[in-house]
C-alpha cells in the first residue's frame, strides 16, 4: 500500500505541475512511513516541502495555495496530530465553496495515517473519521486494498473538493497483485464494493477492519454461516444503494469499525438502515467497535480493537431461526 500511495503522488505530480506535497518530514526523510520517499529528489524541495511542526499552519498554508490555483496534498503525520488543524479544516476548508457561492473551490487533499494495530500509543493510533464525516463540505475516503490506495488518492487529487484520505497504518505493508506500470482500475469514490458475497448476514466495514471482517467471514463458514463483507471505501459520499441492497439480500447486518461506538459512523449506518430497510431486517443492526475509552497502551490494544471473536459473537446475536 505504501508503494501504491507513493506512485499515486508521483504520477499526479508528473502529470500536473500544480500538485504540491507538504508536511512534516515528507521531503528529505520521505515521511515516517516512507509514503513520500523520493518525491523531493525528483520534484525538488519546493514541490515536496518539509514544514515546521505546526499542523494548523500547514493546513492554513494549503488553504492559501488552493485558493491561488494549486492542488496541495497535506500529510498529517498521525491521526491525532491533525487535531490542531481541525479549526482550519472545519472553519475554512469545508466551508469555502459554500461561502463563495461556488466561485472558490478548494482542491486539496489531507492525508492522515490512522487506526491501531501497530503497537502505537495514544495520539498515534486514533480513529477520528466520525469528526470528518460529520463536517459538511468534506469528502472522506479510506482504502482497504492496494489498488484502492492508488485509485482513491488519484481521484482525490484530481477532484475540486477537499478530501480527507484516511490511510490505515496497519495496512501500509499489505500486499496484493498490483503493478505501478499498470495501475488497477478501481470504482470511483462514493461506490462501495462487495468484497465477499453472502446470504446469511452482511458485515459492513471500511479501512483497517476489512481484512478482519474477511477473516471472520471465513471462520463463520465453518459454522455454516455465509457472511457477506461490504467495504464502504468512502464515508462521504456514502453508497446508500449498496448498503440497502446488501441488507435487503441478507436481512441481517453488523457494522464493524475501530473508532469508539458512541456517536460513531456505525451509529449513523444503523440509523440509516433502520429507516430505509426496516421491513427487510430480521434483527436489529448490531455494531462491533472500539471501546468508548481513550486509546489504550500497546499491550492492551488487542482488547480494544474489533477482532474475529467479537465479530462472530455479534453475528450469533442476530437471532437465527432453527
Sine and cosine of phi, psi and omega as CSV:
sin_phi,cos_phi,sin_psi,cos_psi,sin_omega,cos_omega
0.00,0.00,-0.63,0.78,0.05,-1.00
-0.85,0.52,-0.69,0.72,0.01,-1.00
-0.88,0.47,-0.66,0.75,-0.02,-1.00
-0.91,0.40,-0.67,0.74,0.03,-1.00
-0.91,0.43,-0.67,0.74,0.04,-1.00
-0.87,0.49,-0.68,0.73,-0.01,-1.00
-0.92,0.38,-0.59,0.81,0.04,-1.00
-0.88,0.47,-0.70,0.71,0.04,-1.00
-0.90,0.44,-0.70,0.72,-0.03,-1.00
-0.88,0.47,-0.72,0.69,-0.01,-1.00
-0.90,0.43,-0.67,0.74,0.01,-1.00
-0.90,0.44,-0.65,0.76,-0.01,-1.00
-0.94,0.34,-0.55,0.83,0.05,-1.00
-0.94,0.35,-0.60,0.80,-0.08,-1.00
-0.99,0.11,-0.36,0.93,-0.11,-0.99
-0.59,-0.80,0.93,-0.36,-0.06,-1.00
-0.98,0.21,0.08,1.00,0.13,-0.99
-1.00,-0.02,-0.05,1.00,0.02,-1.00
-1.00,0.10,0.85,-0.53,0.02,-1.00
-0.83,-0.56,0.52,-0.86,0.06,-1.00
-0.88,-0.47,0.73,-0.68,0.03,-1.00
-0.56,-0.83,0.51,-0.86,-0.01,-1.00
0.31,-0.95,0.02,-1.00,-0.03,-1.00
-0.97,0.25,0.86,-0.51,0.08,-1.00
0.92,0.39,0.33,0.95,-0.02,-1.00
-0.98,0.19,-0.29,0.96,-0.10,-1.00
-1.00,0.08,-1.00,-0.06,-0.11,-0.99
-0.89,0.45,-0.59,0.81,0.00,-1.00
-0.98,0.21,-0.51,0.86,-0.06,-1.00
1.00,0.08,0.34,0.94,-0.02,-1.00
1.00,0.10,0.50,-0.86,-0.02,-1.00
-0.91,0.42,-0.41,0.91,0.06,-1.00
-0.96,-0.28,0.13,0.99,0.06,-1.00
0.91,0.41,0.40,0.92,0.03,-1.00
-0.93,0.37,-0.52,0.86,-0.02,-1.00
-0.98,-0.21,0.33,0.94,-0.05,-1.00
-0.85,0.53,0.79,-0.62,0.08,-1.00
1.00,0.09,-0.16,0.99,-0.06,-1.00
-0.94,0.33,-0.65,0.76,0.01,-1.00
-0.91,0.42,-0.61,0.79,0.01,-1.00
-0.91,0.41,-0.59,0.80,-0.04,-1.00
-0.99,0.13,-0.65,0.76,-0.15,-0.99
-0.94,-0.34,-0.09,1.00,0.03,-1.00
1.00,-0.03,0.36,-0.93,-0.08,-1.00
-0.95,0.31,-0.20,0.98,0.06,-1.00
-0.98,0.19,-0.64,0.77,-0.04,-1.00
-1.00,0.05,-0.29,0.96,0.13,-0.99
-0.76,-0.65,1.00,-0.01,-0.28,-0.96
-0.95,-0.31,0.76,-0.65,0.18,-0.98
-0.96,0.27,0.62,-0.79,-0.05,-1.00
-0.85,-0.53,0.26,-0.97,0.17,-0.99
-0.90,0.43,0.23,-0.97,0.05,-1.00
-0.99,0.16,0.97,0.26,-0.07,-1.00
-0.47,-0.88,1.00,0.04,-0.15,-0.99
-0.88,0.47,-0.62,0.78,0.04,-1.00
-0.89,0.47,-0.63,0.78,0.04,-1.00
-0.93,0.36,-0.61,0.79,0.02,-1.00
-0.88,0.48,-0.76,0.65,-0.05,-1.00
-0.95,0.31,-0.59,0.81,0.07,-1.00
-0.88,0.48,-0.63,0.78,0.08,-1.00
-0.88,0.47,-0.67,0.74,0.01,-1.00
-0.90,0.44,-0.58,0.81,0.06,-1.00
-0.86,0.50,-0.73,0.68,0.02,-1.00
-0.89,0.46,-0.66,0.75,0.03,-1.00
-0.88,0.48,-0.70,0.71,-0.01,-1.00
-0.92,0.40,-0.60,0.80,0.04,-1.00
-0.88,0.47,-0.49,0.87,-0.02,-1.00
-0.99,-0.13,0.27,0.96,0.18,-0.98
0.99,-0.16,0.04,1.00,0.05,-1.00
-1.00,0.00,0.20,-0.98,0.03,-1.00
-0.84,-0.54,0.99,0.15,-0.03,-1.00
-0.97,0.25,0.58,-0.81,0.14,-0.99
-0.88,-0.48,0.92,-0.39,-0.07,-1.00
-0.99,-0.13,0.70,-0.71,0.16,-0.99
-0.95,-0.30,0.84,-0.55,0.20,-0.98
-0.99,-0.12,0.82,-0.57,-0.24,-0.97
-0.86,0.51,-0.65,0.76,0.08,-1.00
-0.61,-0.79,0.34,-0.94,-0.09,-1.00
-0.79,0.61,-0.82,0.57,-0.08,-1.00
-0.94,0.33,-0.29,0.96,0.06,-1.00
-0.93,0.36,-0.32,0.95,-0.01,-1.00
-0.98,0.21,-0.21,0.98,-0.09,-1.00
-0.88,0.47,-0.59,0.80,0.07,-1.00
-0.88,0.47,-0.36,0.93,0.02,-1.00
-1.00,-0.06,0.09,1.00,-0.12,-0.99
-0.89,0.45,-0.59,0.80,0.00,-1.00
-0.90,0.44,-0.65,0.76,0.06,-1.00
-0.88,0.47,-0.67,0.74,-0.06,-1.00
-0.92,0.40,-0.73,0.68,-0.06,-1.00
-0.98,0.18,-0.66,0.75,-0.12,-0.99
-0.98,0.18,-0.44,0.90,-0.10,-1.00
-0.80,-0.60,-0.82,0.58,-0.07,-1.00
-0.85,0.53,-0.75,0.66,-0.08,-1.00
-0.96,0.27,-0.38,0.93,-0.16,-0.99
-0.96,-0.26,-0.19,0.98,-0.20,-0.98
-0.89,0.45,-0.68,0.73,0.00,-1.00
-0.88,0.47,-0.71,0.71,0.02,-1.00
-0.92,0.39,-0.64,0.77,-0.03,-1.00
-0.88,0.48,-0.54,0.84,-0.06,-1.00
-0.97,-0.23,0.32,0.95,0.01,-1.00
0.81,0.58,0.61,0.79,0.08,-1.00
1.00,0.06,-0.06,1.00,-0.07,-1.00
-0.98,0.22,-0.37,0.93,-0.10,-1.00
-0.74,-0.67,1.00,0.09,0.10,-0.99
-0.96,0.27,0.33,-0.95,0.06,-1.00
-0.87,-0.50,1.00,-0.05,-0.01,-1.00
-0.99,0.15,0.98,0.18,0.01,-1.00
-0.73,-0.69,0.40,-0.92,-0.02,-1.00
-0.85,-0.53,0.72,-0.70,0.10,-0.99
-0.93,-0.38,0.95,-0.32,0.04,-1.00
-1.00,0.04,0.78,-0.62,-0.04,-1.00
-0.72,-0.69,0.94,-0.34,0.19,-0.98
-0.90,0.43,0.75,-0.66,-0.09,-1.00
-0.58,-0.81,0.20,-0.98,0.09,-1.00
1.00,0.02,0.20,-0.98,-0.05,-1.00
-0.97,-0.23,-0.44,-0.90,0.02,-1.00
1.00,0.06,0.11,0.99,-0.01,-1.00
-0.86,-0.52,0.20,0.98,0.02,-1.00
0.96,0.27,0.44,0.90,0.01,-1.00
-1.00,0.02,0.36,-0.93,0.02,-1.00
-1.00,0.02,-0.03,-1.00,0.06,-1.00
-0.85,0.53,0.44,-0.90,-0.14,-0.99
0.96,0.26,-0.15,0.99,0.00,-1.00
-0.86,-0.51,0.02,1.00,-0.08,-1.00
-0.64,-0.77,0.27,0.96,-0.08,-1.00
-0.95,0.30,0.32,-0.95,0.10,-1.00
-0.74,-0.67,0.97,-0.23,-0.14,-0.99
-0.94,-0.34,0.41,0.91,-0.11,-0.99
-0.87,0.50,-0.51,0.86,-0.04,-1.00
-0.90,0.43,-0.58,0.82,0.04,-1.00
-0.87,0.49,-0.73,0.69,-0.07,-1.00
-0.95,0.31,-0.66,0.75,-0.01,-1.00
-0.91,0.42,-0.44,0.90,-0.01,-1.00
-0.98,0.20,-0.13,0.99,-0.12,-0.99
-0.99,-0.17,0.97,-0.26,0.02,-1.00
-0.86,0.51,0.68,-0.73,-0.01,-1.00
0.96,-0.29,-0.22,0.98,0.04,-1.00
-0.96,-0.27,0.62,-0.78,0.24,-0.97
-1.00,-0.10,0.60,-0.80,-0.06,-1.00
-0.75,-0.66,0.85,-0.53,-0.02,-1.00
-0.73,-0.68,0.45,-0.89,0.04,-1.00
-0.50,-0.87,0.89,-0.45,-0.03,-1.00
-0.99,0.15,0.50,-0.87,0.10,-1.00
-0.86,-0.51,-0.10,0.99,-0.01,-1.00
-0.78,-0.62,0.30,-0.96,0.03,-1.00
-0.89,0.45,-0.71,0.71,-0.01,-1.00
-0.89,0.46,-0.66,0.75,0.02,-1.00
-0.92,0.39,-0.55,0.84,0.04,-1.00
-0.86,0.51,-0.71,0.70,0.03,-1.00
-0.92,0.38,-0.79,0.62,-0.13,-0.99
-0.91,0.41,-0.69,0.73,-0.02,-1.00
-0.93,0.37,-0.60,0.80,0.02,-1.00
-0.94,0.35,-0.67,0.75,0.04,-1.00
-0.88,0.47,-0.69,0.73,0.01,-1.00
-0.90,0.43,-0.63,0.78,0.00,-1.00
-0.90,0.44,-0.69,0.73,-0.02,-1.00
-0.92,0.39,-0.60,0.80,-0.06,-1.00
-0.97,0.24,-0.37,0.93,-0.07,-1.00
-0.97,0.22,0.24,-0.97,-0.02,-1.00
-0.98,-0.19,0.04,1.00,0.04,-1.00
-0.94,-0.34,0.46,-0.89,0.01,-1.00
-0.93,0.36,0.64,-0.77,-0.05,-1.00
-0.78,-0.62,0.75,-0.66,0.21,-0.98
-0.99,-0.14,0.92,-0.39,0.02,-1.00
-0.98,-0.20,0.94,-0.34,-0.01,-1.00
-1.00,-0.04,0.90,-0.43,-0.09,-1.00
-0.97,-0.24,0.89,-0.45,-0.05,-1.00
-0.93,0.37,0.90,-0.44,-0.06,-1.00
-0.88,0.48,-0.62,0.78,-0.07,-1.00
-0.93,0.36,-0.24,0.97,0.03,-1.00
-0.98,-0.21,0.03,1.00,-0.01,-1.00
-0.82,0.57,-0.56,0.83,-0.04,-1.00
-0.97,-0.23,0.22,0.97,0.08,-1.00
-0.92,0.39,0.60,-0.80,-0.05,-1.00
-0.84,-0.54,0.54,-0.84,0.13,-0.99
-0.34,-0.94,0.31,-0.95,0.02,-1.00
-0.85,0.52,0.87,-0.48,-0.03,-1.00
-0.25,-0.97,0.69,-0.72,-0.02,-1.00
-0.87,-0.49,0.80,-0.61,0.08,-1.00
-0.87,0.49,-0.43,0.90,-0.01,-1.00
-0.98,0.22,-0.42,0.91,0.01,-1.00
-0.72,-0.69,0.96,0.28,-0.04,-1.00
-0.85,0.53,0.66,-0.75,-0.03,-1.00
-0.92,0.38,0.60,-0.80,0.12,-0.99
-0.98,0.17,0.80,-0.60,-0.05,-1.00
-0.86,-0.52,0.37,-0.93,0.05,-1.00
-0.87,0.49,0.42,-0.91,0.00,-1.00
-0.94,0.34,0.29,-0.96,0.11,-0.99
-0.83,0.55,0.54,-0.84,-0.03,-1.00
1.00,-0.01,0.04,1.00,0.00,-1.00
-0.89,-0.46,0.88,-0.47,0.08,-1.00
-0.98,0.22,0.32,-0.95,0.00,-1.00
-0.78,-0.63,0.76,-0.65,0.09,-1.00
-0.99,0.16,0.97,-0.22,-0.06,-1.00
-0.97,0.25,-0.41,0.91,0.03,-1.00
-0.49,-0.87,0.82,-0.58,0.07,-1.00
-0.97,0.24,0.38,-0.93,0.03,-1.00
-0.11,-0.99,0.31,-0.95,-0.07,-1.00
-0.87,-0.49,-0.28,0.96,-0.09,-1.00
-0.98,0.18,-0.69,0.72,-0.01,-1.00
-0.24,-0.97,0.24,-0.97,0.03,-1.00
-0.85,-0.52,0.71,-0.70,0.15,-0.99
-0.99,-0.10,0.87,-0.49,-0.04,-1.00
-0.97,-0.23,0.83,-0.56,-0.14,-0.99
-0.40,-0.92,-0.10,-0.99,0.01,-1.00
-0.23,-0.97,0.30,-0.95,0.12,-0.99
0.82,0.57,-0.77,-0.63,-0.15,-0.99
-0.91,0.41,-0.31,0.95,-0.04,-1.00
-1.00,0.02,-0.08,1.00,0.01,-1.00
-0.89,0.46,-0.77,0.64,0.04,-1.00
-0.88,0.48,-0.56,0.83,0.02,-1.00
-0.91,0.43,-0.67,0.74,0.01,-1.00
-0.93,0.38,-0.61,0.79,0.05,-1.00
-0.90,0.43,-0.63,0.78,0.06,-1.00
-0.91,0.42,-0.66,0.75,0.03,-1.00
-0.90,0.44,-0.62,0.79,0.01,-1.00
-0.91,0.42,-0.63,0.78,0.05,-1.00
-0.91,0.41,-0.64,0.77,0.03,-1.00
-0.92,0.39,-0.61,0.80,0.00,-1.00
-0.91,0.41,-0.48,0.88,0.01,-1.00
-0.88,0.48,-0.51,0.86,0.05,-1.00
-0.93,0.38,-0.32,0.95,0.02,-1.00
-0.98,-0.18,0.14,0.99,0.05,-1.00
1.00,0.10,0.24,0.97,0.01,-1.00
-0.96,-0.27,0.68,-0.73,-0.04,-1.00
-0.95,-0.32,1.00,-0.06,-0.10,-0.99
-1.00,-0.09,0.74,-0.67,0.16,-0.99
-1.00,0.05,0.43,-0.90,0.06,-1.00
-0.78,-0.63,0.88,-0.47,0.01,-1.00
-0.95,-0.31,0.86,-0.51,0.04,-1.00
-0.99,-0.12,0.91,-0.41,-0.07,-1.00
-0.92,0.39,-0.60,0.80,0.01,-1.00
0.94,0.34,-0.78,0.63,0.08,-1.00
-0.80,-0.60,0.73,-0.68,0.06,-1.00
-1.00,0.05,-0.51,0.86,0.12,-0.99
-0.65,-0.76,0.90,-0.43,-0.04,1.00
-0.96,0.30,0.44,-0.90,-0.05,-1.00
-0.98,-0.20,0.66,-0.75,-0.02,-1.00
-1.00,0.06,0.99,0.15,-0.01,-1.00
-0.88,0.48,-0.59,0.80,-0.03,-1.00
-0.89,0.46,-0.71,0.70,0.00,-1.00
-0.91,0.41,-0.63,0.77,0.05,-1.00
-0.86,0.51,-0.78,0.63,-0.05,-1.00
-0.92,0.39,-0.62,0.78,0.03,-1.00
-0.87,0.49,-0.68,0.74,-0.03,-1.00
-0.91,0.41,-0.65,0.76,-0.02,-1.00
-0.95,0.30,-0.65,0.76,0.02,-1.00
-0.90,0.43,-0.49,0.87,0.00,-1.00
-0.97,0.22,-0.42,0.91,-0.09,-1.00
-0.90,-0.43,-0.53,0.85,-0.03,-1.00
0.99,0.17,-0.07,1.00,-0.04,-1.00
-0.60,-0.80,0.61,-0.80,-0.06,-1.00
-0.54,-0.84,0.58,-0.81,0.14,-0.99
-0.78,-0.63,0.80,-0.61,0.06,-1.00
-0.99,-0.12,0.72,-0.69,-0.07,-1.00
-0.79,-0.61,0.82,-0.57,0.14,-0.99
-0.43,-0.90,0.34,-0.94,-0.08,-1.00
-0.97,0.22,-0.54,0.84,-0.08,-1.00
-0.92,0.38,0.28,-0.96,-0.08,-1.00
-0.88,0.48,0.40,-0.92,-0.14,-0.99
-0.98,0.21,-0.62,0.78,-0.10,-0.99
-0.90,0.43,0.84,-0.55,0.03,-1.00
0.85,0.52,0.46,0.89,0.00,-1.00
-1.00,-0.01,-0.04,-1.00,0.02,-1.00
-0.86,0.51,-0.60,0.80,0.00,-1.00
-0.88,0.48,-0.57,0.82,0.03,-1.00
-0.90,0.43,-0.67,0.74,0.04,-1.00
-0.90,0.43,-0.68,0.73,0.00,-1.00
-0.90,0.43,-0.67,0.74,0.02,-1.00
-0.88,0.47,-0.66,0.75,0.01,-1.00
-0.91,0.42,-0.71,0.71,-0.02,-1.00
-0.89,0.45,-0.68,0.74,-0.02,-1.00
-0.93,0.38,-0.59,0.81,0.06,-1.00
-0.91,0.42,-0.64,0.77,0.02,-1.00
-0.93,0.38,-0.65,0.76,-0.15,-0.99
-1.00,-0.07,-0.41,0.91,-0.15,-0.99
-0.78,-0.62,0.41,0.91,-0.14,-0.99
-0.80,0.60,-0.71,0.70,-0.10,-0.99
-0.98,0.19,-0.06,1.00,0.08,-1.00
-0.98,-0.19,-0.20,0.98,-0.06,-1.00
-0.99,0.14,0.77,-0.63,0.08,-1.00
-1.00,-0.04,-0.19,0.98,-0.02,-1.00
-0.36,-0.93,0.31,-0.95,0.05,-1.00
-0.88,0.48,0.48,-0.88,0.12,-0.99
-0.96,0.29,0.83,-0.55,-0.04,-1.00
-0.97,-0.23,0.30,-0.95,-0.01,-1.00
-0.78,-0.63,0.64,-0.77,0.18,-0.98
-0.83,-0.55,0.90,-0.43,-0.16,-0.99
-0.67,-0.74,0.05,-1.00,0.23,-0.97
-0.91,0.42,0.37,-0.93,-0.02,-1.00
-0.96,0.28,0.39,-0.92,-0.02,-1.00
-0.99,0.12,0.88,0.48,0.02,-1.00
-0.62,-0.78,0.35,-0.94,0.16,-0.99
-0.85,0.53,0.46,-0.89,-0.09,-1.00
-0.85,0.53,0.75,-0.66,-0.12,-0.99
-0.99,0.16,0.18,-0.98,0.10,-1.00
-0.88,0.48,0.36,-0.93,-0.09,-1.00
-0.80,0.60,-0.61,0.80,-0.06,-1.00
-0.94,0.34,-0.22,0.98,-0.03,-1.00
-0.93,-0.36,-0.03,1.00,-0.13,-0.99
-0.92,0.39,-0.40,0.92,0.03,-1.00
-0.93,0.37,-0.37,0.93,0.11,-0.99
-0.98,0.21,-0.48,0.88,-0.11,-0.99
-0.99,0.15,-0.64,0.77,-0.14,-0.99
-0.99,0.10,0.56,-0.83,0.11,-0.99
-0.86,0.51,0.67,-0.74,0.06,-1.00
-0.71,-0.70,-0.02,-1.00,-0.07,-1.00
-0.86,0.50,-0.69,0.72,-0.05,-1.00
-0.89,0.45,-0.70,0.71,0.01,-1.00
-0.91,0.42,-0.60,0.80,0.03,-1.00
-0.92,0.39,-0.69,0.72,0.01,-1.00
-0.92,0.39,-0.55,0.83,0.08,-1.00
-0.88,0.47,-0.66,0.75,0.02,-1.00
-0.91,0.41,-0.65,0.76,0.02,-1.00
-0.87,0.49,-0.63,0.78,-0.01,-1.00
-0.93,0.37,-0.30,0.95,0.02,-1.00
-1.00,0.08,0.04,1.00,-0.08,-1.00
-0.99,0.11,0.26,0.97,0.18,-0.98
0.85,0.52,0.90,0.43,0.00,-1.00
-0.96,0.29,0.61,-0.80,0.08,-1.00
-0.99,0.13,0.48,-0.87,0.03,-1.00
-0.93,0.37,0.00,0.00,0.00,0.00
